[in-house]
Amino acid sequence: MVKSRNYSSFNRAEMPVKQDFNYEETVEKVEAIIAQIEAGNLDLAAVFDEFTAAVEYLRQCESFLQEKQQKMDLLIETLSDTPESF
């Protein structure tokens, strides 16, 4: 069986820092983890470790999207609050 990264001592330092966060790269990491799990080449402990990593990556993606949504909402709100200059 193929060994995977060891996330049993799961460390946030292994995750991207917020300022360097790249949504697309993180989604690719999740997709790679899913493919690895679906291939069935991991032992059970490795499946759980990889799943844990995927969940953390998805949380980062969700936080990123929520933050961007809030910024968009604020921008839209400020646009509708400004008087038309036409």
C-alpha positions in Angstrom: 0.0 0.0 0.0 1.1 3.6 -0.7 1.9 5.6 2.3 0.6 9.1 2.5 1.7 12.3 4.2 1.4 11.9 8.0 -1.3 14.2 9.3 -1.7 12.4 12.5 0.2 15.2 14.2 -1.8 17.6 12.1 -0.1 20.9 12.1 -1.5 24.2 10.8 2.0 25.3 9.8 1.7 22.8 6.9 -1.3 24.7 5.6 -0.9 27.8 3.5 -0.8 31.0 5.4 -3.6 33.4 4.7 -1.7 36.0 2.8 -0.3 33.3 0.5 -3.6 31.5 0.1 -4.4 30.4 -3.4 -8.0 29.1 -3.8 -7.3 27.2 -7.0 -4.2 25.5 -5.7 -6.1 24.5 -2.5 -9.0 23.0 -4.6 -6.4 21.1 -6.6 -5.0 19.7 -3.4 -8.5 18.6 -2.3 -9.1 17.0 -5.6 -5.8 15.1 -5.4 -6.6 13.8 -2.0 -10.0 12.6 -3.1 -8.4 10.8 -6.1 -5.9 9.2 -3.8 -8.6 8.0 -1.4 -10.8 6.8 -4.3 -7.9 4.9 -5.8 -8.0 2.6 -2.7 -4.3 2.4 -2.3 -4.1 3.9 1.2 -4.3 2.1 4.5 -7.2 3.1 6.7 -5.1 5.4 8.9 -3.8 7.2 5.9 -7.4 7.6 4.6 -8.4 9.3 7.8 -5.3 11.5 7.8 -5.9 12.6 4.1 -9.6 13.2 4.9 -8.6 15.4 7.8 -6.3 17.4 5.6 -9.0 17.7 2.9 -11.5 19.0 5.4 -9.1 21.6 6.6 -8.4 22.7 3.1 -12.1 23.0 2.4 -12.5 25.1 5.6 -9.9 27.4 4.3 -11.7 27.7 0.9 -15.0 28.4 2.7 -13.4 31.1 4.8 -11.8 32.6 1.8 -15.1 32.6 -0.1 -17.0 34.1 2.8 -14.5 36.9 3.2 -14.7 37.7 -0.5 -18.5 37.6 -0.4 -18.5 40.0 2.5 -16.3 42.4 0.6 -18.4 42.1 -2.5 -21.6 42.8 -0.5 -19.9 45.9 1.1 -18.9 47.2 -2.3 -22.3 46.6 -3.8 -23.8 48.4 -0.7 -21.5 51.4 -1.1 -22.4 51.6 -4.8 -26.1 51.8 -4.1 -25.5 54.4 -1.4 -23.6 56.8 -3.6 -25.5 59.4 -5.5 -25.6 59.0 -9.3 -23.1 61.4 -11.0 -24.6 61.1 -14.4 
